Amino acid sequence: MIFISLGKLKKKPTKEMSSQVSKMMEEAKKRGMKLLGFYWTLGRYDTILIVEASNEKEIMKLSIEAADMVTTETMVAIARDEATKLL
């Protein structure tokens, strides 16, 4: 399953925070998640995280781990080719 998580930072980012996020992402990889993209953005959201995971519980756990740094809105994504088969 592919998940897109839009994030809004709760405080000014620091190198320490960035290091903490890197460690969290390494742990997520060890739990079987695959990082497909991670971006800082301008506008309504500060970050976009695109992750492949086996189920929504894994993404929820990751969101809980990051909750002191960022608020998130997470969506399930389906590839266009797969979605058009539903028509």
C-alpha positions in Angstrom: 0.0 0.0 0.0 1.2 3.5 -0.8 0.6 6.3 1.7 1.1 10.1 1.3 1.5 12.0 4.5 1.2 15.8 4.4 2.9 17.4 7.4 2.8 20.7 9.2 5.8 21.3 11.5 5.0 22.2 15.1 8.2 24.1 15.6 11.2 25.5 13.7 13.2 22.7 12.2 16.7 22.1 13.6 19.6 19.8 12.6 18.8 17.8 15.7 15.2 17.3 14.6 16.4 16.3 11.1 18.7 13.7 12.6 15.9 12.4 14.8 13.6 12.1 11.7 16.4 10.3 9.8 16.7 7.7 12.7 12.9 7.3 12.6 13.0 6.6 8.9 15.8 4.0 9.3 13.7 2.3 11.9 10.7 2.3 9.6 12.8 0.7 6.9 13.8 -2.0 9.3 10.1 -2.7 10.0 9.6 -3.2 6.2 8.5 0.2 5.1 9.9 1.6 1.9 10.5 5.4 1.6 9.5 6.5 -1.9 9.9 10.2 -1.4 10.4 12.8 1.4 10.1 16.5 0.5 10.1 19.9 2.2 7.5 22.1 0.6 6.3 25.7 0.5 2.6 26.5 1.1 0.0 25.0 3.3 2.1 22.0 4.3 5.8 21.9 5.2 6.6 18.3 4.3 5.3 15.5 2.1 6.3 11.9 2.9 5.5 9.1 0.4 5.9 5.6 1.9 5.0 2.0 0.9 3.9 -0.1 3.8 2.1 -3.4 4.3 -0.9 -1.8 6.2 -2.3 1.4 7.7 -1.2 0.3 11.2 2.5 0.7 10.3 1.8 4.3 9.0 -0.2 5.1 12.1 2.7 4.0 14.3 5.1 6.2 12.3 2.7 9.1 12.7 2.5 8.6 16.5 6.3 8.5 16.7 6.5 11.9 14.9 3.6 13.5 16.7 5.7 15.8 18.9 7.3 17.3 15.8 4.6 17.4 13.1 0.9 17.2 12.6 -0.1 15.0 9.7 -2.8 14.3 7.2 -2.3 10.9 5.6 -4.0 9.4 2.5 -3.9 6.1 0.8 -2.8 6.3 -2.8 -3.7 4.0 -5.6 -1.8 4.1 -8.9 -3.8 5.6 -11.8 -3.6 2.3 -13.7 -5.1 0.4 -10.8 -7.7 3.0 -10.1 -9.0 3.1 -13.7 -9.7 -0.7 -13.4 -12.3 0.2 -10.9 -14.3 2.2 -13.4 
